Amino acid sequence: MKTEAAMNEVLSYERENRLVLITIANPPVNALSQQVRAGLLAAIDKFAMDESADIAIIIGNGRLFIGGADISEFGKPPLEPRLPDVINRVEACEKPVLAAIHGTALGGGLEVALGAHYRIAQGGAKLGLPEVRLGLLPGAGGTQRLPRLTGVDQALNMITSGTPLTAEQALEHGLVDRVDTQGDIRRAALLFARELQVENAPVRRTGALPRPTADAVLLQQWRERLEHRARGEVAALSALEAVEAATRTELGEGLVTERKLFLALMQTPQRAGLIHAFFAERAVGKLAELRDANPLPVEHVGVVGGGTMGAGIATAALLSDFDVTLVERDEGAAARARDTIATYLTAAVKRGKLDETACQAILEERLQTVDDYSRLAHADLIIEAVFESMDVKKTVFRTLDDVARPGAILATNTSYLDINEIASATNRPESVIGLHFFSPAHVMKLLEVVVADRTSPELVATAFALARRLGKTAVRAGVCDGFIGNRLLSHYRAAADHMLLDGASPYQVDRALRAYGFAMGPYAVADLAGLDIGYATRQRRAAERHPRERYPAWADELYHQGRLGQKTGKGYYRYPEGSRQGLEDPAVEKLIAATREQAGVTPRSFTDREIVDRYMAAMVNEAARIIEEGIAQRPLDIDVVLVHGYGFPRWRGGPMHAADQRGLASILADIHRYAEEDDHFWRPAPLLTQLVEQDRQFNSLNHS
Ligand code: 3H9
């Protein structure tokens, strides 16, 4: 006999042979929305009273168990019932409850499973507590129950990194009782429940397990490790405090501590920043032009040019199972490109991303390195990554136009050149697109998809699909010098150079920006990229330089002295004996002082706060222009570019989100003040002025 009742729209209660299936159906990820929480509470109450039911199974409909609390409810007034109460109710139930996990059980989803008395997971399922990545800690018992099951060290591993375990690892650590390998979680859960029923298995409350033990040394080591890693982020250290509470107090008291810490984190700007970043990453691919466009199939990728960039792109494609043909100008260069790719793949083996056999198979079967363009005749997508020169690129595109099959996608990896002009070298400009990878291309997650005037929507859709397959985040950009990222970089870097001209040291600028949360300061970045790049850019723009532009002459001098950064052991910093950790160098400060003298500047001091304010104001002002011109469609696109490609602290959400948090009026006031000294560089963007006048935020443009 089978009875079924809907508790509400997202939760059903189904009874069969004294077993109950409580099914959550809240697509797309079965998030624990108010309706799900209310339904689950009602279902457990019903089960508790149901005299014809012995065991309940909580299971998710669709492709996963539960993706966690409903993030879209965060920052809004809390809605009853609260998740911790629902989970306590599950645990307190007098009859056994089994959690049946497939796909993923994340955050509050895993906490529901921890509140159940037994757990079964489907092979390959992922179980994790990723709350710290959202600036939170597990706030529905996870910090108290997980260490009781796995021990403190493993629980801290999971909670402070947010990295999930596979079902198989979860079994090893005692987090689940059984792993099903047959691929039918519902059936496996019913079988498991039947066994429990036959055995008359008791309820088994995780919260009733003995307090986990941890010696002071272990906790102290964790604290030091997390403080070292935190770089301004607070969530992981708070999570440690909650887990420490689990080692000292009984469950009830531990849950109170956890709740207090969770609510405190909920109020932080970091939580708001990280959740903004989470939704922005998912919104970047939602573009009006993609609504009716289908991606074209891509299996065979051609790459032109086997330097660092071309080899990196080829490696990224090979690691994502594409067939790759790389063309170089002669046999020797083709062989060198193969060696570079082999080195990158070997490094991937060392990092555990690839096994040795797969690496050999890739090199033998899926990679062709040739010196003959005609070998690209069957490629679905060809990415050009040759020297940054319009003439060279046009020659390459003319050749590609001759050899590529009709309908093939012709992409350029240029980082600033006019893609409309490149496309004009072909008879098929609608098939030309910019795919701006970041170096090293097989590691960096950002891909700027640069859409030229004639690029077809199918190409844009294909570029986004390609990025997904490569494990990268794609952001749409329009054509201009530097697109989104490099155009912004040259502007905020100029603001930093102006501060150097006025008296700041590059080391103070780097320190101030690292303290703000950047992965690296701009001068350490310049050393990493190579000072020849900045020099070439200044040369390229020399003809259009405005007489009022303040010029960093010391940077040219560094170049002429052969101080090209890390690769020559000296740049802004010194790198003794191949070290990657730079040391400050008084010789550089002397060069800068000489430029100041020549420019007749009396040096003044800067506070770290002013350095950050000026740097951010320059970034935000130029970003507003980029949006106005339609180069970026929304502020969130800029946030994603800066976070994924330029080391901007993710916990600040991105520069546009950070600007909203700080207040646009105050940034505009700063710009007006800076303009009193230099009204050439500091011209307020009309969009920024308009938003301030209308008392609006950048975020208001994300939803339009
Ligand atoms: C938590 O649990 C706190 C508790 O400890 C305590 C509470 C008291 N809520 O990523 P996708 C949306 S904190 C609302 O493309 P996938 C997402 O925005 C939470 N919405 O799919 C997207 O919407 P749209 C801890 C969510 O298959 C759609 O679902 N949990 C949530 O590539 C599809 O998402 C996490 O941090 C959510 N929780 O990956 C897990 N999750 O279609 C966060 C997703 O409109 N989620 N959406 O763009 C994930 O990591 C991935 O979404 C997941 C699926 C792996 C689940």
Residues whose N, C-alpha, C, O or C-beta is under 5 A from the ligand:
A	BS01	3H9	P28 V29 A31 G67 G68 A69 D70 I71 S72 L83 L106 G107 G108 P130 E131 L137 P138 G139 A140 R282
